[in-house]
Amino acid sequence: MAIAPLLAATTAFIQRAPRMLIGAHWVEAADGQTMPLRNPATGEQLCLVPRATVDDVDRAVLAARQAFDDSPWTRTRPRERQNLLWKLADLMQRDAELLAQLECLNNGKSAAVAQAMDVQLSIDFLRYMAGWATKIEGTSVEVSLPLMPDDQFHSFIRREALGVVGAIVAWNFPLLLACWKLGPALATGCTLVLKPADETPLSALKLAELVQEAGYPDGVFNVVTGTGITAGSALTHNPLVDKLTFTGSTAVGKEIGKIAMDSMTRVTLELGGKSPTIVMADADLGSAAAGAASAIFFNQGQVCCAGSRLYVQRKHFDNVVADIAGIANAMKLGNGLDASVEMGPLISARQQERVYRYIEMGRDSGATIACGGEQFGPGYFVKPTVIVDVDQKHSLVQEEIFGPVLVAIPFDDEADALRMANDSPYGLGASIWSNDLAAVHRMIPKIKSGSVWVNCHSALDPALPFGGYKMSGVGREMGHAAIEHYTELKSVLIKL
């Protein structure tokens, strides 16, 4: 199939030099500096966006602070917050193809997949969170107070919006991750400053246009574009921010967490992963091989919970690996505007180089490349790769590669599989492929991971909390748990 033409609206959005939203105004950077965005499929420049200064970020936070402390937003009732989120979701549904094309151009992923998955999941999540706006509850409490036995009291617990949220998101799912932050923040009555990843701000800027169109008051949602070292750091250090929420690498997340603790800023960190895929002897091996391939090659392997470690019971190891290699070798790579493409490019030349360096590390250490192991251009492509004959302690097994690279290791029994699955600094996701429910239920409590999928992988739903154990983060996205992370509890005691 040929590359699909862009919508006129997509072309117009890129050509008009997108600006940042601060309060009511679409602005350039205070010093006029810009940064180029590139199409990962071609390496060509798409457009220029503002490179925010510290002053820009401070103005955005002040706008959010004023909107939270003294604007119509503070008097918005739950039903109104619910309806605004529904309106925003409806506008996203209207512009779904445009949003998907922006994700494709800016990120490299398939536009068809982005529309069916990234955009639709974003819409579904906002509609789910809209429902929570009217269900934020407190409780009444009967207190004892033994030192005041003759007095009567009325006591209750309120759940209140936390305040100004500083949100920093990664480049692998730019729109979806932004909505994961925006949804609970706006459902609870918070205000937000979003700093999208350096490489992928386009869908966030379009989202900001839709927020305005939905009718949100000025300053409730702000977007600043720029580098992490300047804009991200300024947002992290700003004393007017009540909560920081970050999705990205563990190294950066740890630094944000340390900074947040200095001022006791509330924090949610969704970080890296090295998720195991465990194939038991009784599994449907064809389904397991297809599932394991999807778990690592979806979104070019640039998924925090990608199934990047494969453990297969020894007697089936060679067959399962051969099946996955066959799937990988048959995948069509190319520009995501071609609907027949199954894998797009990596996000940048830097990421392409990083992923290929891990593959070379495997070759140098004597590992076997079962398939793939090559990079090519134009654009930032790495072929889907499967590596075997690797020790459990090797960097390929222990470190997050964030690319289409699967490391496969055989195991002998259930205890062996659990030991290797948990032998990682990360604990974001894991999958078990088996039809033995007794074994599955034995294994689930023993896997140190925030999500465990059975006979599927990376299956996300707005009602299920998502986050990690160990170095994979702090707190949870989605589900009722997200509401808890955007609110504070206040105990009230009234002497009658």
QUIVENHU-V60134 format. One line per field, one symbol per residue. ss: DSSP state (h for helix, s for strand, l for the rest). A space follows every 10 residues. Layout:
ss: ???
This chain:
ss: lllllllhhh hhhhhlllls ssllssslll lllsssssll llllssssss lllhhhhhhh hhhhhhhhhl lhhhhllhhh hhhhhhhhhh hhhhlhhhhh hhhhhhhlll hhhhhhhhhh hhhhhhhhhh hhllllllss sllllhhhll llssssssss sllsssssll lllhhhhhhh hhhhhhhhll ssssslllll lhhhhhhhhh hhhhllllll sssllllhhh hhhhhhhlll llsssssllh hhhhhhhhhh hhhllsssss lllllssssl llllhhhhhh hhhhhhhhhh hlllllllss ssshhhhhhh hhhhhhhhhh llslllllll llslllllhh hhhhhhhhhh hhhhlllsss slllssllll ssllssssll llllhhhhll llllssssss sllhhhhhhh hhlllsslss ssslllhhhh hhhhllllll ssssllllll lllllsllss llssllslhh hhhhhlssss sssssl
